[in-house]
Amino acid sequence: MNCEFWTALDNLVNQSEIVIDRPKGTAHPRYPDFIYKVDYGFLKNTTSMDGAGIDVWVGTDERKSIDAIICTVDLMKRDTEIKILIGCTEEEKEIAYKTHNESEYMKGILIKREN
């Protein structure tokens, strides 16, 4: 069953345009003290719980395969979301994970893809 989940994610990502609207080194639009340490964006023409595109972290691994997902709970927005990690090194996965756990209002769990 897990294999089918990851294959479905592969298909979704492969059929979508990745838009990086928050490149590594830029500030968050509402929180200027927060600087992105990994490229962050979304899949164009998809929908997540917040009504925007499905969020993605895109790392520096040349293979650009889906490495993991992060499932988040946001107590401020009172929602949950999935973030897809694409081409992330182990260090980049850790950065994304820590990013979603820095606040008392947001918590995330990292689920790595098994080979």
Kinemage of the C-alpha trace (Angstrom):
@kinemage 1
@onewidth
@group {chain A} dominant
@subgroup {mainchain}
@vectorlist {calphas} color= white
{ca met a 1} P 0.000 0.000 0.000
{ca asn a 2} L 2.770 2.494 0.844
{ca cys a 3} L 4.242 1.994 -2.625
{ca glu a 4} L 0.956 3.066 -4.227
{ca phe a 5} L 0.888 6.267 -2.125
{ca trp a 6} L 4.395 7.273 -3.229
{ca thr a 7} L 3.624 6.377 -6.855
{ca ala a 8} L 0.521 8.589 -6.725
{ca leu a 9} L 2.651 11.456 -5.347
{ca asp a 10} L 5.219 10.873 -8.088
{ca asn a 11} L 2.449 11.121 -10.691
{ca leu a 12} L 1.023 14.289 -9.152
{ca val a 13} L 4.424 16.012 -9.042
{ca asn a 14} L 5.420 14.816 -12.527
{ca gln a 15} L 2.176 16.185 -13.974
{ca ser a 16} L 2.512 19.550 -12.202
{ca glu a 17} L 4.611 22.647 -12.629
{ca ile a 18} L 6.716 23.451 -9.569
{ca val a 19} L 6.618 27.151 -8.695
{ca ile a 20} L 9.297 28.374 -6.276
{ca asp a 21} L 7.805 31.548 -4.827
{ca arg a 22} L 10.062 31.613 -1.770
{ca pro a 23} L 13.630 30.887 -2.902
{ca lys a 24} L 16.383 29.924 -0.504
{ca gly a 25} L 17.764 33.055 1.183
{ca thr a 26} L 14.567 35.135 0.912
{ca ala a 27} L 12.342 36.368 3.732
{ca his a 28} L 8.812 35.192 4.446
{ca pro a 29} L 6.306 37.774 3.118
{ca arg a 30} L 4.569 38.247 6.503
{ca tyr a 31} L 7.453 37.400 8.843
{ca pro a 32} L 10.545 39.266 7.572
{ca asp a 33} L 12.777 37.778 10.274
{ca phe a 34} L 12.176 34.299 8.860
{ca ile a 35} L 14.615 33.435 6.056
{ca tyr a 36} L 14.071 30.330 3.923
{ca lys a 37} L 17.033 27.935 4.051
{ca val a 38} L 15.664 25.651 1.299
{ca asp a 39} L 13.611 26.575 -1.789
{ca tyr a 40} L 9.888 26.569 -0.959
{ca gly a 41} L 6.952 26.729 -3.300
{ca phe a 42} L 3.906 24.912 -4.554
{ca leu a 43} L 2.527 22.721 -7.317
{ca lys a 44} L 0.646 24.857 -9.844
{ca asn a 45} L -3.018 23.961 -10.428
{ca thr a 46} L -3.303 21.868 -7.262
{ca thr a 47} L -5.203 22.555 -4.055
{ca ser a 48} L -4.220 22.073 -0.437
{ca met a 49} L -6.248 22.537 2.757
{ca asp a 50} L -5.585 26.296 2.771
{ca gly a 51} L -7.015 26.652 -0.732
{ca ala a 52} L -3.591 27.360 -2.262
{ca gly a 53} L -1.361 24.962 -4.175
{ca ile a 54} L 0.205 21.916 -2.517
{ca asp a 55} L 3.396 23.047 -0.762
{ca val a 56} L 6.801 21.696 -1.733
{ca trp a 57} L 10.328 21.953 -0.398
{ca val a 58} L 12.809 21.548 -3.258
{ca gly a 59} L 16.360 20.598 -2.349
{ca thr a 60} L 19.670 20.423 -4.147
{ca asp a 61} L 19.808 16.696 -4.942
{ca glu a 62} L 20.106 16.411 -8.734
{ca arg a 63} L 17.735 13.428 -8.921
{ca lys a 64} L 14.766 15.572 -7.824
{ca ser a 65} L 12.888 12.550 -6.531
{ca ile a 66} L 10.281 12.722 -3.797
{ca asp a 67} L 12.191 11.978 -0.611
{ca ala a 68} L 9.624 12.486 2.108
{ca ile a 69} L 6.553 14.384 3.218
{ca ile a 70} L 5.863 16.520 6.240
{ca cys a 71} L 2.366 16.473 7.698
{ca thr a 72} L 1.625 19.628 9.690
{ca val a 73} L -0.910 20.810 12.241
{ca asp a 74} L -1.302 24.598 12.433
{ca leu a 75} L -3.148 25.654 15.580
{ca met a 76} L -3.329 29.326 14.477
{ca lys a 77} L -4.964 28.554 11.121
{ca arg a 78} L -6.665 25.478 12.608
{ca asp a 79} L -5.723 23.296 9.660
{ca thr a 80} L -3.519 20.447 8.562
{ca glu a 81} L -1.423 20.173 5.427
{ca ile a 82} L 1.031 17.978 3.597
{ca lys a 83} L 4.367 19.337 2.354
{ca ile a 84} L 6.160 17.326 -0.342
{ca leu a 85} L 9.973 17.183 -0.170
{ca ile a 86} L 11.555 16.908 -3.603
{ca gly a 87} L 15.257 16.271 -4.100
{ca cys a 88} L 16.174 17.065 -0.511
{ca thr a 89} L 19.417 15.979 1.086
{ca glu a 90} L 19.256 14.623 4.631
{ca glu a 91} L 20.329 18.062 5.910
{ca glu a 92} L 17.594 19.795 3.890
{ca lys a 93} L 14.981 17.346 5.212
{ca glu a 94} L 16.084 18.206 8.747
{ca ile a 95} L 15.878 21.951 7.995
{ca ala a 96} L 12.324 21.588 6.624
{ca tyr a 97} L 11.324 19.465 9.612
{ca lys a 98} L 12.729 21.976 12.118
{ca thr a 99} L 11.031 24.832 10.253
{ca his a 100} L 7.632 23.252 10.861
{ca asn a 101} L 8.364 22.692 14.541
{ca glu a 102} L 9.874 26.044 15.613
{ca ser a 103} L 6.609 27.544 16.830
{ca glu a 104} L 4.289 26.431 19.586
{ca tyr a 105} L 1.447 26.858 17.078
{ca met a 106} L 2.735 24.566 14.325
{ca lys a 107} L 3.968 21.006 14.576
{ca gly a 108} L 4.985 18.607 11.873
{ca ile a 109} L 5.967 14.990 11.427
{ca leu a 110} L 8.506 13.879 8.812
{ca ile a 111} L 7.685 10.693 6.915
{ca lys a 112} L 10.577 9.431 4.810
{ca arg a 113} L 10.132 7.340 1.717
{ca glu a 114} L 11.439 3.818 2.050
{ca asn a 115} L 13.362 2.480 -0.909
